[in-house]
């Protein structure tokens, strides 16, 4: 409960801050240099102010220390850096230059990086909240939400460093915090893979227990970098051989866990794990590439944002789409309707703007020149679009519905088809078997069963799937009483942690409940939707009538053939 509260608090606070970052201007100043190991300049941008002032790559320098180092590393536009350079004879001279705004291609890159980082963080925070609130498997859900939260914080730092107006905060966001969150993500990912998919191997369980070393390394690495920065040994800690070796070991452990989880995933977990494993392997490879010398300075910023995107949405897709959380809260008919409405509004705005530009550029119509004529033509175009809005909306919604719910709609159509074909059956047991098999194949619940009344009990006559249905229901047990009294479908939601939704659909004939169709829980433990219940009710109604008529015919035939 404490972890859940922390995730909700941090994600709830981070979401509006990430949105704020998207709207703030970049204040980070660009010096165009980076000090590396042993006081040597590891990077000098030929187009930056440091190069124009005379600094060159591989020159030896005396790094600044303490507060001066912080300001010169992450100063705002206008910050003046004073770099002490040593020549071959050991004599020193000071090179001074002012930080400038990003310009050219690099400016565009940093704007994209700021937006991508902030939006990725915003999405990760929102999904983390949804997962921690709606996860069916609470343990796996909390671990998944932790990965999302840390990935969101890592991405948020990349955008916040560019817009904050304080050098100390910029240093924290751009250098120190990402070191911590990068290793902490490995810790959370190993913990998550130790419980998802279920029944982990010994290797994954062992890696999950050993993940605490990744968290400890995250703390040590951050403190070590801050210590080096304050004492002027800039980047010695994070570029040392020991630090590199530990980082490689952590990445190898994560790759092993990903591969093991992907290979061992079975059944409903195979597809989501392939997505998660593939995205996380891409993120791991890109994170290694981002540390190469050619991507030093700000050249690798955008790549780091893509890494976080892969991490966050690699876990978001399987968590939201498969088995952990109810997808209907995100992709439902209401969501499709809302998206369709947003698309229509966007089309109206774009169409009005384009037509306005055409009138102005080609025909000379504008509010400044023709006044009423231009306004009248614009109003006419809007009225035409408004009249056609309903048909446009219907078309867009139909396309989107078929895109999101294609498999589900095809399954419901097949159930309805079998229901209407039931009156052509010649054997009651055969049509019952077809009905049970169709429901199991189209809706994919954990189990499907059909019960018929035999005297004072309802006997199970056919079943499919792995769910443990009882062999019979007593005439006066709760489901039977409720079916006979109300004669309408209902769900029983048990009180277990999994919250199994079991659906009972009556088979009635002239007010008499002949039996009922019982559908077990869905794999994602969500409730049955209205159109699903309607299709199952149609199937149960037609199969009930068909089986009753066929049994009556068989009874009449047996009486007619009986010896007198």
C-alpha positions as CSV (number, residue, x, y, z in Angstrom):
1,X,0.0,0.0,0.0
2,X,2.9,2.4,0.8
3,X,4.5,1.7,-2.6
4,X,1.2,2.3,-4.3
5,X,0.7,5.6,-2.6
6,X,4.3,6.7,-3.5
7,X,3.7,5.9,-7.1
8,X,0.4,7.7,-7.2
9,X,1.9,10.8,-5.5
10,X,5.0,11.0,-7.7
11,X,3.1,10.3,-11.0
12,X,0.3,12.7,-10.0
13,X,2.8,15.4,-9.4
14,X,5.0,14.6,-12.4
15,X,2.2,14.7,-15.0
16,X,1.3,18.4,-14.7
17,X,5.0,19.3,-14.4
18,X,5.8,17.4,-17.6
19,X,3.0,19.2,-19.3
20,X,4.4,22.5,-18.1
21,X,7.9,21.6,-19.5
22,X,6.3,21.3,-23.0
23,X,5.2,25.0,-22.8
24,X,8.3,26.6,-21.3
25,X,11.1,28.0,-23.5
26,X,14.6,26.5,-23.5
27,X,16.9,28.5,-21.2
28,X,19.9,26.1,-21.2
29,X,22.9,27.8,-22.6
30,X,25.2,26.1,-25.1
31,X,28.9,26.3,-24.6
32,X,29.9,23.6,-27.1
33,X,32.5,21.7,-25.0
34,X,32.8,18.8,-22.6
35,X,35.6,18.0,-20.2
36,X,36.6,14.3,-20.1
37,X,39.1,12.1,-18.4
38,X,42.4,13.5,-16.9
39,X,41.4,17.1,-17.6
40,X,41.3,16.6,-21.4
41,X,38.6,18.1,-23.5
42,X,36.6,15.2,-24.8
43,X,34.3,17.2,-27.1
44,X,34.4,20.6,-28.7
45,X,31.7,21.6,-31.2
46,X,33.3,23.4,-34.3
47,X,30.2,25.6,-34.4
48,X,30.1,26.4,-30.7
49,X,31.4,29.4,-28.7
50,X,34.1,27.3,-27.1
51,X,35.7,26.5,-30.4
52,X,35.5,30.1,-31.6
53,X,37.2,31.1,-28.3
54,X,40.2,28.8,-29.1
55,X,39.4,25.5,-27.3
56,X,40.3,22.3,-29.1
57,X,39.5,18.7,-28.5
58,X,42.1,16.7,-26.5
59,X,43.6,19.9,-25.0
60,X,44.5,19.6,-21.3
61,X,42.6,21.8,-18.9
62,X,42.3,22.4,-15.2
63,X,38.6,21.6,-14.5
64,X,36.7,24.1,-12.4
65,X,35.6,23.0,-9.0
66,X,32.5,23.3,-6.8
67,X,30.0,26.1,-7.5
68,X,32.0,27.4,-10.5
69,X,32.0,24.0,-12.1
70,X,28.2,23.7,-11.7
71,X,27.6,27.1,-13.2
72,X,30.0,26.6,-16.2
73,X,28.6,23.2,-16.9
74,X,24.9,24.1,-16.9
75,X,24.7,27.8,-17.0
76,X,21.9,29.7,-18.7
77,X,22.3,31.8,-21.8
78,X,24.9,34.5,-21.1
79,X,26.8,32.5,-18.5
80,X,30.6,33.1,-18.9
81,X,32.9,30.1,-18.6
82,X,36.5,30.5,-17.7
83,X,38.5,27.4,-18.8
84,X,42.2,27.2,-17.8
85,X,44.1,25.5,-20.6
86,X,47.6,24.0,-20.3
87,X,50.0,24.1,-23.2
88,X,52.7,21.5,-24.0
89,X,55.2,23.2,-21.7
90,X,52.8,23.2,-18.8
91,X,52.0,26.9,-18.9
92,X,48.4,27.9,-18.5
93,X,46.1,30.5,-20.0
94,X,42.5,31.2,-19.5
95,X,39.9,31.0,-22.3
96,X,36.7,32.8,-21.6
97,X,33.4,32.6,-23.6
98,X,29.7,33.1,-23.0
99,X,27.0,30.5,-23.4
100,X,24.7,31.1,-26.3
101,X,21.2,29.9,-27.3
102,X,21.0,26.7,-29.4
103,X,20.9,27.5,-33.1
104,X,20.5,25.8,-36.4
105,X,19.9,22.0,-36.6
106,X,20.9,21.6,-32.9
107,X,18.2,24.1,-31.8
108,X,15.6,22.1,-33.7
109,X,17.0,18.9,-32.2
110,X,16.8,20.2,-28.6
111,X,13.3,21.5,-29.1
112,X,12.2,18.1,-30.4
113,X,14.1,16.5,-27.5
114,X,12.4,18.7,-25.0
115,X,8.9,17.9,-26.4
116,X,9.6,14.2,-26.8
117,X,11.0,13.9,-23.3
118,X,8.2,15.8,-21.7
119,X,5.4,14.0,-23.6
120,X,7.0,10.6,-23.0
121,X,7.2,11.4,-19.3
122,X,3.6,12.6,-19.3
123,X,2.5,9.4,-21.0
124,X,4.5,7.2,-18.6
125,X,3.1,9.0,-15.6
126,X,-0.5,8.6,-16.8
127,X,-0.1,5.0,-17.6
128,X,1.6,4.3,-14.3
129,X,-1.4,5.8,-12.5
130,X,-3.8,3.6,-14.6
131,X,-1.8,0.5,-14.0
132,X,-1.4,0.9,-10.3
133,X,-5.1,1.6,-9.9
134,X,-6.5,-1.0,-12.3
135,X,-4.0,-3.9,-12.3
136,X,-5.7,-7.2,-11.7
137,X,-2.4,-8.8,-10.6
138,X,-1.5,-6.3,-7.9
139,X,2.1,-7.4,-7.4
140,X,2.9,-7.4,-11.1
141,X,1.0,-4.2,-11.6
142,X,3.0,-2.4,-8.9
143,X,6.3,-3.5,-10.3
144,X,5.2,-2.5,-13.8
145,X,4.1,0.9,-12.5
146,X,7.4,1.3,-10.8
147,X,9.2,0.8,-14.2
148,X,6.9,3.3,-15.8
149,X,7.4,5.9,-13.0
150,X,11.2,5.6,-13.1
151,X,11.2,5.8,-16.9
152,X,8.9,8.8,-16.7
153,X,11.2,10.5,-14.2
154,X,14.3,9.7,-16.4
155,X,12.6,11.3,-19.4
156,X,11.3,14.2,-17.4
157,X,14.8,15.1,-16.4
158,X,15.9,15.4,-20.0
159,X,13.2,18.1,-20.7
160,X,13.4,19.8,-17.3
161,X,17.2,20.5,-17.6
162,X,16.5,22.5,-20.8
163,X,13.9,24.8,-19.3
164,X,14.9,25.3,-15.7
165,X,16.5,28.7,-14.9
166,X,18.9,27.4,-12.3
167,X,22.4,25.9,-12.9
168,X,22.2,23.6,-9.9
169,X,18.8,22.2,-10.9
170,X,20.1,21.9,-14.5
171,X,23.1,19.9,-13.3
172,X,20.8,17.7,-11.1
173,X,18.4,17.1,-14.0
174,X,20.9,16.6,-16.8
175,X,23.7,14.7,-15.1
176,X,23.1,13.4,-11.6
177,X,19.4,12.3,-11.7
178,X,19.6,10.4,-15.0
179,X,22.5,8.3,-13.6
180,X,20.3,7.3,-10.7
181,X,17.2,6.7,-12.7
182,X,19.0,4.7,-15.4
183,X,20.3,2.2,-13.0
184,X,17.1,2.2,-10.9
185,X,15.1,1.3,-14.1
186,X,17.3,-1.8,-14.4
187,X,16.5,-2.6,-10.8
188,X,12.7,-2.2,-11.4
189,X,12.8,-4.1,-14.7
190,X,14.5,-7.1,-13.1
191,X,12.0,-7.0,-10.3
192,X,9.1,-6.9,-12.8
193,X,10.5,-9.7,-14.9
194,X,10.8,-11.8,-11.7
195,X,7.0,-11.9,-11.4
196,X,5.8,-11.4,-15.0
197,X,5.1,-13.7,-16.8
198,X,3.9,-15.8,-13.9
199,X,5.9,-18.9,-12.7
200,X,9.3,-17.4,-13.4
201,X,12.4,-19.6,-13.9
202,X,15.0,-19.9,-11.2
203,X,17.3,-17.7,-13.3
204,X,14.8,-14.8,-13.4
205,X,13.9,-15.2,-9.7
206,X,17.6,-15.1,-8.9
207,X,18.1,-12.0,-11.0
208,X,15.1,-10.4,-9.4
209,X,16.6,-10.9,-5.9
210,X,20.0,-9.6,-7.0
211,X,18.4,-6.5,-8.5
212,X,19.1,-4.7,-5.3
213,X,22.7,-4.3,-6.4
214,X,21.4,-2.2,-9.4
215,X,19.6,0.1,-6.9
216,X,22.7,0.4,-4.7
217,X,24.8,1.2,-7.7
218,X,22.4,3.9,-8.7
219,X,22.9,5.6,-5.4
220,X,26.7,5.2,-5.4
221,X,27.0,6.4,-8.9
222,X,25.0,9.5,-8.3
223,X,27.0,10.4,-5.1
224,X,30.3,9.6,-6.9
225,X,29.5,11.9,-9.8
226,X,28.5,14.8,-7.4
227,X,31.7,14.3,-5.5
228,X,33.8,14.4,-8.7
229,X,32.0,17.5,-9.9
230,X,32.6,19.3,-6.7
231,X,36.3,18.4,-6.6
232,X,37.0,19.1,-10.2
233,X,37.6,15.5,-11.4
234,X,34.8,15.9,-14.0
235,X,33.4,12.7,-15.4
236,X,36.2,10.5,-13.9
237,X,33.6,8.5,-12.0
238,X,31.2,7.7,-14.8
239,X,33.8,7.1,-17.4
240,X,36.1,5.0,-15.4
241,X,36.7,1.3,-16.3
242,X,35.1,0.1,-13.1
243,X,31.9,2.1,-13.7
244,X,31.8,0.9,-17.3
245,X,32.2,-2.7,-16.3
246,X,29.4,-2.5,-13.7
247,X,27.1,-0.8,-16.2
248,X,27.8,-3.6,-18.7
249,X,27.1,-6.3,-16.1
250,X,23.7,-4.7,-15.3
251,X,22.8,-4.5,-18.9
252,X,23.8,-8.1,-19.5
253,X,21.7,-9.2,-16.5
254,X,18.7,-7.3,-18.0
255,X,19.2,-8.8,-21.4
256,X,19.4,-12.3,-19.9
257,X,16.2,-11.7,-17.9
258,X,14.4,-10.4,-21.0
259,X,15.4,-13.3,-23.2
260,X,14.5,-15.8,-20.5
261,X,11.1,-14.3,-20.0
262,X,10.4,-14.1,-23.7
263,X,11.4,-17.7,-24.3
264,X,9.5,-19.1,-21.3
265,X,6.3,-17.1,-21.9
266,X,3.4,-19.3,-22.7
267,X,-0.3,-19.0,-23.7
268,X,-1.8,-15.5,-23.2
269,X,1.6,-14.1,-22.1
270,X,3.5,-15.0,-25.3
271,X,2.4,-12.1,-27.5
272,X,2.8,-9.3,-24.9
273,X,6.1,-10.6,-23.8
274,X,7.4,-10.6,-27.3
275,X,6.5,-7.0,-27.6
276,X,7.9,-6.1,-24.2
277,X,11.1,-8.1,-24.8
278,X,11.6,-6.6,-28.2
279,X,11.1,-3.0,-27.1
280,X,13.4,-3.4,-24.1
281,X,16.1,-5.0,-26.1
282,X,16.0,-2.1,-28.6
283,X,16.2,0.3,-25.6
284,X,19.2,-1.6,-24.2
285,X,21.0,-1.4,-27.6
286,X,20.2,2.3,-28.0
287,X,21.4,3.1,-24.5
288,X,24.8,1.5,-25.3
289,X,25.0,3.4,-28.6
290,X,24.1,6.7,-26.9
291,X,27.3,6.4,-24.7
292,X,29.6,6.3,-27.8
293,X,32.1,9.2,-28.2
294,X,30.5,10.3,-31.5
295,X,27.3,11.1,-29.6
296,X,29.0,13.1,-26.8
297,X,27.8,16.6,-26.0
298,X,24.1,17.0,-26.9
299,X,24.2,14.8,-30.0
300,X,22.9,11.8,-28.0
301,X,20.1,13.7,-26.2
302,X,17.4,12.7,-28.7
303,X,18.5,9.1,-28.6
304,X,18.2,9.0,-24.8
305,X,14.6,10.2,-25.1
306,X,13.9,7.4,-27.6
307,X,15.4,4.9,-25.1
308,X,13.0,6.0,-22.4
309,X,10.1,5.9,-24.9
310,X,11.0,2.2,-25.7
311,X,11.3,1.4,-22.0
312,X,8.0,3.0,-21.0
313,X,5.8,2.0,-23.8
314,X,7.4,-1.4,-24.1
315,X,5.9,-2.3,-20.8
316,X,2.8,-0.1,-21.3
317,X,1.5,-2.0,-24.3
318,X,1.4,-5.5,-22.7
319,X,0.2,-4.2,-19.4
320,X,-2.7,-2.3,-20.9
321,X,-3.5,-4.7,-23.7
322,X,-2.9,-8.1,-22.2
323,X,-4.1,-9.6,-19.0
324,X,-3.0,-7.1,-16.3
325,X,-5.5,-4.2,-16.7
326,X,-8.9,-3.6,-18.2
327,X,-8.3,-2.3,-21.7
328,X,-11.8,-1.0,-21.9
329,X,-11.0,2.0,-19.7
330,X,-8.7,3.2,-22.6
331,X,-10.1,1.7,-25.8
332,X,-13.8,1.6,-25.5
333,X,-16.7,2.8,-27.6
334,X,-16.7,6.1,-25.8
335,X,-13.0,6.5,-26.5
336,X,-13.5,5.8,-30.2
337,X,-16.4,8.3,-30.3
338,X,-14.2,10.9,-28.6
339,X,-11.3,10.3,-31.0
340,X,-13.7,10.5,-34.0
341,X,-15.1,13.8,-32.6
342,X,-11.6,15.2,-32.2
343,X,-10.7,14.2,-35.8
344,X,-13.8,15.9,-37.1
345,X,-13.0,19.1,-35.2
346,X,-9.4,18.9,-36.5
347,X,-10.7,18.5,-40.1
348,X,-13.0,21.5,-39.7
349,X,-10.2,23.7,-38.4
350,X,-7.8,22.6,-41.1
351,X,-10.4,22.9,-43.9
352,X,-11.4,26.4,-42.8
353,X,-7.7,27.5,-42.7
354,X,-6.9,26.0,-46.1
355,X,-10.0,27.5,-47.8
356,X,-9.2,30.8,-46.2
357,X,-5.7,30.7,-47.6
358,X,-7.1,29.7,-51.1
359,X,-9.5,32.6,-51.1
360,X,-6.9,35.1,-49.9
361,X,-4.0,33.9,-52.2
362,X,-5.9,32.9,-55.4
363,X,-9.1,35.1,-55.4
364,X,-8.0,38.0,-53.3
365,X,-10.8,37.5,-50.7
366,X,-9.8,38.6,-47.2
367,X,-11.5,40.3,-44.2
368,X,-9.3,43.3,-44.8
369,X,-10.3,43.7,-48.5
370,X,-13.7,42.3,-49.1
371,X,-14.9,42.1,-45.5
372,X,-18.5,40.7,-45.7
373,X,-17.8,38.6,-48.8
374,X,-14.9,36.8,-47.3
375,X,-16.8,36.2,-44.0
376,X,-19.9,35.0,-46.0
377,X,-17.8,32.5,-48.0
378,X,-16.1,31.2,-44.9
379,X,-19.5,30.8,-43.2
380,X,-20.9,28.9,-46.2
381,X,-18.0,26.5,-46.2
382,X,-18.5,25.9,-42.5
383,X,-22.2,25.3,-43.0
384,X,-21.5,22.7,-45.7
385,X,-19.0,20.9,-43.5
386,X,-21.5,21.1,-40.6
387,X,-24.3,19.5,-42.7
388,X,-22.0,16.7,-43.7
389,X,-20.5,16.3,-40.2
390,X,-22.9,13.4,-39.2
391,X,-22.0,11.3,-42.2
392,X,-18.3,12.1,-41.8
393,X,-18.4,11.3,-38.1
394,X,-20.2,8.0,-38.9
395,X,-17.6,7.0,-41.4
396,X,-14.7,7.9,-39.1
397,X,-16.2,6.1,-36.1
398,X,-17.0,3.0,-38.2
399,X,-13.4,2.9,-39.5
400,X,-12.0,3.3,-36.0
401,X,-14.3,0.8,-34.5
402,X,-13.3,-1.8,-37.1
403,X,-9.7,-1.0,-36.5
404,X,-9.8,-1.4,-32.7
405,X,-12.5,-4.1,-32.4
406,X,-12.1,-6.1,-35.6
407,X,-11.5,-9.5,-33.9
408,X,-14.1,-8.9,-31.3
409,X,-16.8,-7.9,-33.7
410,X,-16.0,-10.9,-35.9
411,X,-16.4,-13.2,-32.9
412,X,-19.8,-11.7,-32.0
413,X,-21.0,-12.0,-35.6
414,X,-20.0,-15.7,-35.6
415,X,-21.9,-16.3,-32.3
416,X,-25.0,-14.6,-33.8
417,X,-24.7,-16.7,-37.0
418,X,-24.5,-20.0,-35.0
419,X,-27.6,-18.9,-33.0
420,X,-29.6,-18.4,-36.1
421,X,-28.5,-21.7,-37.6
422,X,-29.5,-23.7,-34.4
423,X,-33.1,-24.3,-35.8
424,X,-31.5,-26.4,-38.6
425,X,-29.9,-28.8,-36.2
426,X,-31.2,-32.4,-36.0
427,X,-29.4,-33.5,-32.7
428,X,-29.7,-31.6,-29.4
429,X,-26.3,-32.7,-28.1
430,X,-24.5,-31.7,-31.3
431,X,-25.9,-28.2,-31.4
432,X,-25.1,-27.7,-27.7
433,X,-21.5,-28.8,-28.4
434,X,-21.3,-26.4,-31.3
435,X,-22.6,-23.5,-29.2
436,X,-20.1,-24.2,-26.4
437,X,-17.2,-24.5,-28.8
438,X,-18.2,-21.3,-30.7
439,X,-18.3,-19.2,-27.5
440,X,-15.0,-20.5,-26.3
441,X,-13.3,-19.8,-29.7
442,X,-14.8,-16.3,-30.3
443,X,-14.7,-14.7,-26.8
444,X,-11.8,-16.8,-25.4
445,X,-13.0,-17.0,-21.8
446,X,-11.2,-19.3,-19.4
447,X,-14.1,-21.7,-19.8
448,X,-17.6,-22.2,-21.2
449,X,-20.2,-24.6,-20.0
450,X,-23.9,-25.4,-20.7
451,X,-26.3,-26.8,-18.2
452,X,-29.7,-28.4,-18.7
453,X,-32.4,-29.2,-16.2
454,X,-32.5,-32.8,-15.2
455,X,-35.2,-33.3,-12.6
456,X,-34.4,-31.0,-9.6
457,X,-30.9,-30.1,-10.6
458,X,-29.1,-28.5,-13.5
459,X,-26.6,-30.9,-15.0
460,X,-23.5,-29.8,-17.0
461,X,-23.9,-31.4,-20.4
462,X,-20.9,-29.8,-22.2
463,X,-17.9,-27.7,-21.3
464,X,-14.7,-26.3,-22.8
465,X,-11.7,-24.5,-21.5
466,X,-9.7,-24.8,-18.3
467,X,-12.1,-23.1,-15.8
468,X,-13.4,-25.5,-13.1
469,X,-17.2,-25.5,-13.5
470,X,-19.3,-27.5,-11.0
471,X,-20.8,-30.7,-12.3
472,X,-24.3,-29.5,-11.3
473,X,-26.3,-26.7,-9.7
474,X,-29.0,-27.4,-7.2
475,X,-32.5,-26.3,-8.1
476,X,-32.5,-23.9,-5.2
477,X,-28.9,-22.6,-5.3
478,X,-28.4,-18.9,-5.9
479,X,-27.7,-18.9,-9.6
480,X,-30.7,-21.2,-10.4
481,X,-33.1,-19.2,-8.2
482,X,-32.0,-15.9,-9.7
483,X,-32.3,-17.2,-13.3
484,X,-35.8,-18.6,-12.7
485,X,-37.0,-15.4,-10.9
486,X,-35.7,-12.8,-13.3
487,X,-35.0,-14.8,-16.4
488,X,-32.2,-12.5,-17.6
489,X,-28.4,-12.7,-17.8
490,X,-26.3,-11.7,-14.8
491,X,-22.8,-11.8,-13.6
492,X,-21.4,-13.1,-10.3
493,X,-18.2,-11.2,-9.2
494,X,-16.6,-13.2,-6.5
495,X,-14.6,-11.7,-3.6
496,X,-11.3,-13.3,-4.5
497,X,-8.2,-11.2,-5.4
498,X,-8.7,-12.1,-9.1
499,X,-12.3,-11.0,-9.1
500,X,-13.7,-13.6,-11.4
501,X,-16.6,-12.4,-13.5
502,X,-18.8,-15.5,-14.3
503,X,-21.7,-14.9,-16.6
504,X,-25.0,-16.9,-16.4
505,X,-27.3,-16.7,-19.5
506,X,-30.7,-18.4,-19.2
507,X,-32.2,-20.7,-21.8
508,X,-36.0,-20.1,-21.5
509,X,-39.1,-21.5,-23.3
510,X,-42.5,-20.1,-22.4
511,X,-41.3,-18.8,-19.1
512,X,-39.6,-22.0,-18.1
513,X,-35.8,-22.1,-17.6
514,X,-34.6,-25.1,-19.5
515,X,-31.0,-24.5,-18.6
516,X,-28.3,-21.9,-18.9
517,X,-25.1,-21.0,-20.6
518,X,-22.2,-20.3,-18.2
519,X,-19.2,-18.3,-19.4
520,X,-16.2,-18.2,-17.1
521,X,-13.8,-15.3,-16.5
522,X,-12.0,-13.5,-19.3
523,X,-8.2,-13.8,-19.3
524,X,-8.0,-10.1,-18.4
525,X,-10.6,-10.6,-15.5
526,X,-12.8,-7.9,-17.0
527,X,-16.6,-7.9,-17.0
528,X,-18.7,-8.9,-20.0
529,X,-19.9,-6.0,-22.2
530,X,-23.4,-5.3,-23.3
531,X,-23.0,-6.5,-26.9
532,X,-21.3,-9.7,-25.7
533,X,-24.2,-10.4,-23.4
534,X,-26.7,-9.7,-26.1
535,X,-25.0,-12.1,-28.6
536,X,-24.8,-14.8,-25.9
537,X,-28.4,-14.3,-25.0
538,X,-29.4,-14.8,-28.6
539,X,-27.3,-18.0,-28.8
540,X,-28.8,-19.4,-25.5
541,X,-32.3,-18.6,-26.6
542,X,-32.1,-20.3,-30.0
543,X,-30.1,-23.3,-28.7
544,X,-32.6,-23.7,-25.8
545,X,-35.5,-23.7,-28.2
546,X,-33.8,-26.1,-30.6
547,X,-32.7,-28.5,-27.9
548,X,-36.2,-28.5,-26.4
549,X,-37.9,-29.2,-29.7
550,X,-35.4,-31.9,-30.6
551,X,-35.8,-33.6,-27.3
552,X,-39.6,-33.5,-27.7
553,X,-39.4,-35.0,-31.2
554,X,-37.1,-37.7,-29.9
555,X,-39.5,-38.4,-27.0
556,X,-42.5,-38.6,-29.4
557,X,-40.5,-40.9,-31.7
558,X,-39.6,-43.2,-28.9
559,X,-43.2,-43.4,-27.7
560,X,-44.4,-44.2,-31.3
561,X,-41.8,-46.9,-31.7
562,X,-42.5,-48.5,-28.3
563,X,-44.3,-51.9,-28.4
564,X,-48.1,-51.9,-27.6
